[in-house]
């Protein structure tokens, strides 16, 4: 809140709410947003251990049973779901970065 761009926005006469929401909050959210998007994939991989210990039936238990029964096709399907979640979270992270940091923008390649 003591950086130059915040001070400049206040001196320009912007309301305090606009300064906090548009200038300070956008820059402050970059790091937590990155960590949250990276942790989603780790949560998906850690669900196997949690579901085993608490005897829940879900994605982790399905993957564990498939590996114990050597069901290669079900393991491949679970892997594809996990990769799909990773791709979606990374895409959401890229779109979120362009919203949080207006200096970033996508350009069409074709």
Backbone as CSV, one residue per row, in Angstrom:
resi,resn,N_x,N_y,N_z,CA_x,CA_y,CA_z,C_x,C_y,C_z
1,UNK,0.812,-1.193,0.000,0.000,0.000,0.000,0.861,1.265,0.000
2,UNK,2.175,1.114,0.122,3.054,2.283,0.132,3.886,2.387,-1.139
3,UNK,3.477,1.690,-2.187,4.233,1.742,-3.434,3.843,2.985,-4.226
4,UNK,4.640,3.269,-5.236,4.449,4.494,-6.007,3.138,4.514,-6.777
5,UNK,2.747,3.398,-7.377,1.526,3.412,-8.187,0.276,3.555,-7.318
6,UNK,0.315,3.063,-6.085,-0.815,3.261,-5.168,-0.872,4.724,-4.745
7,UNK,0.263,5.274,-4.413,0.330,6.681,-4.006,-0.124,7.591,-5.145
8,UNK,0.267,7.261,-6.370,-0.142,8.061,-7.520,-1.644,7.983,-7.739
9,UNK,-2.210,6.807,-7.584,-3.657,6.652,-7.755,-4.426,7.446,-6.703
10,UNK,-3.931,7.465,-5.484,-4.582,8.245,-4.427,-4.459,9.728,-4.717
11,UNK,-3.292,10.164,-5.163,-3.081,11.586,-5.451,-3.868,12.056,-6.669
12,UNK,-4.196,11.134,-7.580,-5.022,11.494,-8.726,-6.480,11.710,-8.332
13,UNK,-6.850,11.312,-7.123,-8.197,11.531,-6.642,-9.120,10.352,-6.792
14,UNK,-8.586,9.187,-7.054,-9.435,8.001,-7.151,-9.984,7.639,-5.770
15,UNK,-11.202,7.146,-5.715,-11.741,6.708,-4.422,-10.908,5.557,-3.844
16,UNK,-10.874,5.487,-2.510,-10.047,4.491,-1.841,-10.438,3.068,-2.229
17,UNK,-11.730,2.820,-2.420,-12.206,1.499,-2.817,-11.660,1.106,-4.190
18,UNK,-11.650,2.035,-5.120,-11.123,1.763,-6.460,-9.621,1.509,-6.398
19,UNK,-8.922,2.261,-5.580,-7.471,2.074,-5.448,-7.172,0.684,-4.899
20,UNK,-7.918,0.276,-3.889,-7.658,-1.022,-3.283,-8.048,-2.152,-4.233
21,UNK,-9.240,-2.081,-4.839,-9.721,-3.182,-5.678,-9.003,-3.264,-7.019
22,UNK,-8.774,-2.143,-7.663,-8.214,-2.173,-9.018,-6.689,-2.187,-9.049
23,UNK,-6.062,-1.589,-8.056,-4.600,-1.477,-8.111,-3.916,-2.428,-7.131
24,UNK,-4.284,-2.350,-5.877,-3.563,-3.127,-4.864,-3.957,-4.603,-4.888
25,UNK,-5.250,-4.901,-4.948,-5.708,-6.279,-4.862,-5.271,-7.116,-6.059
26,UNK,-5.264,-6.535,-7.235,-4.833,-7.291,-8.419,-3.395,-7.764,-8.292
27,UNK,-2.514,-6.889,-7.825,-1.112,-7.285,-7.679,-0.906,-8.214,-6.495
28,UNK,-1.721,-8.064,-5.461,-1.579,-8.938,-4.290,-2.098,-10.341,-4.568
29,UNK,-3.020,-10.510,-5.502,-3.610,-11.819,-5.774,-2.784,-12.692,-6.712
30,UNK,-1.742,-12.172,-7.311,-0.962,-12.966,-8.264,-0.336,-14.200,-7.599
31,UNK,0.299,-14.033,-6.466,0.965,-15.156,-5.806,-0.022,-16.176,-5.251
32,UNK,-1.055,-15.771,-4.487,-2.000,-16.801,-4.026,-2.711,-17.516,-5.165
33,UNK,-3.009,-16.804,-6.240,-3.668,-17.429,-7.386,-2.774,-18.503,-7.999
34,UNK,-1.489,-18.226,-8.115,-0.551,-19.208,-8.649,-0.475,-20.436,-7.753
35,UNK,-0.382,-20.221,-6.460,-0.277,-21.339,-5.520,-1.548,-22.185,-5.531
36,UNK,-2.706,-21.549,-5.574,-3.969,-22.290,-5.582,-4.075,-23.149,-6.836
37,UNK,-3.736,-22.590,-7.977,-3.837,-23.352,-9.217,-2.858,-24.521,-9.258
38,UNK,-1.683,-24.358,-8.657,-0.731,-25.467,-8.615,-1.146,-26.530,-7.604
39,UNK,-1.798,-26.131,-6.529,-2.176,-27.075,-5.485,-3.349,-27.961,-5.876
40,UNK,-4.152,-27.555,-6.838,-5.280,-28.385,-7.265,-4.790,-29.730,-7.785
41,UNK,-3.723,-29.728,-8.543,-3.161,-30.990,-9.049,-2.597,-31.839,-7.915
42,UNK,-1.970,-31.204,-6.931,-1.447,-31.953,-5.790,-2.573,-32.538,-4.956
43,UNK,-3.676,-31.807,-4.826,-4.827,-32.339,-4.090,-5.398,-33.571,-4.783
44,UNK,-5.437,-33.552,-6.093,-5.957,-34.695,-6.835,-5.070,-35.918,-6.650
45,UNK,-3.773,-35.727,-6.593,-2.886,-36.874,-6.411,-2.870,-37.347,-4.962
46,UNK,-3.105,-36.475,-4.007,-3.115,-36.871,-2.602,-4.408,-37.492,-2.144
47,UNK,-5.419,-37.491,-2.998,-6.713,-38.045,-2.624,-6.650,-39.555,-2.449
48,UNK,-5.709,-40.211,-3.062,-5.575,-41.668,-2.947,-5.268,-42.044,-1.499
49,UNK,-4.335,-41.352,-0.891,-3.947,-41.656,0.489,-5.086,-41.346,1.448
50,UNK,-5.730,-40.200,1.270,-6.818,-39.799,2.166,-7.984,-40.764,2.065
51,UNK,-8.346,-41.144,0.865,-9.468,-42.067,0.697,-9.144,-43.469,1.229
52,UNK,-7.893,-43.850,1.163,-7.522,-45.162,1.701,-7.620,-45.165,3.229
53,UNK,-7.104,-44.126,3.873,-7.108,-44.076,5.331,-8.504,-43.890,5.912
54,UNK,-9.343,-43.112,5.259,-10.681,-42.845,5.783,-11.761,-43.714,5.149
55,UNK,-11.379,-44.654,4.318,-12.278,-45.620,3.681,-13.395,-44.943,2.898
56,UNK,-13.059,-43.862,2.204,-14.019,-43.208,1.314,-13.951,-43.869,-0.057
57,UNK,-15.053,-43.841,-0.764,-15.068,-44.325,-2.133,-15.083,-43.112,-3.060
58,UNK,-14.075,-43.011,-3.877,-13.982,-41.889,-4.797,-12.926,-42.148,-5.845
59,UNK,-12.376,-41.075,-6.378,-11.391,-41.175,-7.450,-10.132,-41.911,-6.983
60,UNK,-9.673,-41.617,-5.783,-8.470,-42.262,-5.269,-8.664,-43.739,-5.029
61,UNK,-9.815,-44.104,-4.454,-10.096,-45.522,-4.214,-10.243,-46.275,-5.533
62,UNK,-10.842,-45.620,-6.519,-10.979,-46.237,-7.841,-9.613,-46.504,-8.461
63,UNK,-8.721,-45.546,-8.364,-7.382,-45.705,-8.923,-6.590,-46.763,-8.153
64,UNK,-6.750,-46.800,-6.841,-6.056,-47.811,-6.045,-6.550,-49.215,-6.387
65,UNK,-7.853,-49.400,-6.478,-8.395,-50.705,-6.823,-7.978,-51.130,-8.234
66,UNK,-7.930,-50.172,-9.142,-7.504,-50.492,-10.504,-6.054,-50.940,-10.532
67,UNK,-5.213,-50.310,-9.739,-3.807,-50.711,-9.727,-3.615,-52.045,-9.014
68,UNK,-4.406,-52.309,-7.970,-4.280,-53.600,-7.285,-4.796,-54.748,-8.145
69,UNK,-5.819,-54.471,-8.951,-6.367,-55.499,-9.838,-5.678,-55.523,-11.200
70,UNK,-4.697,-54.678,-11.397,-3.938,-54.572,-12.650,-4.848,-54.314,-13.840
71,UNK,-5.788,-53.408,-13.651,-6.710,-53.006,-14.722,-6.091,-51.816,-15.461
72,UNK,-5.367,-52.118,-16.502,-4.603,-51.104,-17.223,-5.518,-50.057,-17.857
73,UNK,-6.643,-50.472,-18.383,-7.538,-49.532,-19.059,-8.149,-48.523,-18.088
74,UNK,-8.483,-48.980,-16.896,-9.029,-48.063,-15.898,-7.947,-47.117,-15.377
75,UNK,-6.728,-47.594,-15.251,-5.612,-46.725,-14.853,-5.380,-45.663,-15.916
76,UNK,-5.440,-46.059,-17.181,-5.285,-45.084,-18.266,-6.415,-44.052,-18.252
77,UNK,-7.635,-44.497,-17.985,-8.766,-43.567,-17.928,-8.613,-42.580,-16.775
78,UNK,-8.181,-43.073,-15.609,-7.960,-42.176,-14.468,-6.825,-41.194,-14.741
79,UNK,-5.814,-41.665,-15.435,-4.707,-40.778,-15.801,-5.175,-39.690,-16.759
80,UNK,-6.022,-40.057,-17.701,-6.560,-39.062,-18.636,-7.415,-38.022,-17.906
81,UNK,-8.186,-38.457,-16.914,-8.977,-37.512,-16.123,-8.051,-36.565,-15.359
82,UNK,-6.998,-37.109,-14.754,-6.051,-36.285,-14.005,-5.340,-35.286,-14.920
83,UNK,-4.969,-35.732,-16.114,-4.338,-34.828,-17.076,-5.327,-33.764,-17.537
84,UNK,-6.580,-34.156,-17.724,-7.609,-33.183,-18.099,-7.789,-32.109,-17.031
85,UNK,-7.773,-32.512,-15.767,-7.875,-31.542,-14.672,-6.662,-30.614,-14.669
86,UNK,-5.485,-31.161,-14.924,-4.273,-30.341,-14.962,-4.330,-29.325,-16.101
87,UNK,-4.792,-29.751,-17.255,-4.887,-28.836,-18.400,-5.914,-27.738,-18.134
88,UNK,-7.050,-28.109,-17.556,-8.088,-27.115,-17.268,-7.605,-26.098,-16.231
89,UNK,-6.924,-26.569,-15.177,-6.448,-25.628,-14.167,-5.373,-24.699,-14.722
90,UNK,-4.512,-25.213,-15.574,-3.493,-24.343,-16.163,-4.103,-23.334,-17.125
91,UNK,-5.139,-23.747,-17.845,-5.841,-22.817,-18.729,-6.541,-21.731,-17.919
92,UNK,-7.201,-22.135,-16.832,-7.820,-21.141,-15.955,-6.787,-20.198,-15.346
93,UNK,-5.616,-20.724,-15.027,-4.555,-19.879,-14.485,-4.099,-18.850,-15.520
94,UNK,-3.945,-19.267,-16.771,-3.533,-18.331,-17.810,-4.580,-17.245,-18.046
95,UNK,-5.836,-17.640,-18.065,-6.902,-16.647,-18.239,-6.973,-15.733,-17.028
96,UNK,-6.790,-16.291,-15.845,-6.796,-15.476,-14.627,-5.649,-14.494,-14.573
97,UNK,-4.480,-14.879,-15.078,-3.347,-13.964,-15.120,-3.632,-12.763,-16.003
98,UNK,-4.300,-12.985,-17.122,-4.604,-11.851,-17.996,-5.610,-10.909,-17.349
99,UNK,-6.482,-11.440,-16.495,-7.414,-10.569,-15.782,-6.712,-9.810,-14.659
100,UNK,-5.818,-10.501,-13.931,-5.144,-9.870,-12.804,-4.052,-8.907,-13.235
101,UNK,-3.374,-9.189,-14.332,-2.281,-8.344,-14.796,-2.620,-7.844,-16.194
102,UNK,-3.050,-6.605,-16.326,-3.462,-6.119,-17.643,-2.308,-5.979,-18.634
103,UNK,-1.071,-6.052,-18.178,0.057,-5.982,-19.114,0.197,-7.265,-19.941
104,UNK,-0.385,-8.361,-19.448,-0.376,-9.619,-20.179,-1.595,-9.686,-21.092
105,UNK,-1.392,-10.170,-22.296,-2.520,-10.362,-23.212,-2.159,-11.467,-24.205
106,UNK,-3.191,-12.121,-24.691,-3.014,-13.183,-25.665,-3.090,-12.596,-27.075
107,UNK,-2.256,-13.121,-27.955,-2.302,-12.736,-29.355,-2.602,-13.991,-30.163
108,UNK,-3.438,-13.833,-31.150,-3.768,-14.966,-32.014,-2.565,-15.289,-32.888
109,UNK,-2.221,-16.563,-32.971,-1.063,-16.988,-33.765,-1.456,-17.105,-35.228
110,UNK,-2.643,-17.512,-35.499,-3.046,-17.759,-36.887,-3.795,-16.600,-37.467
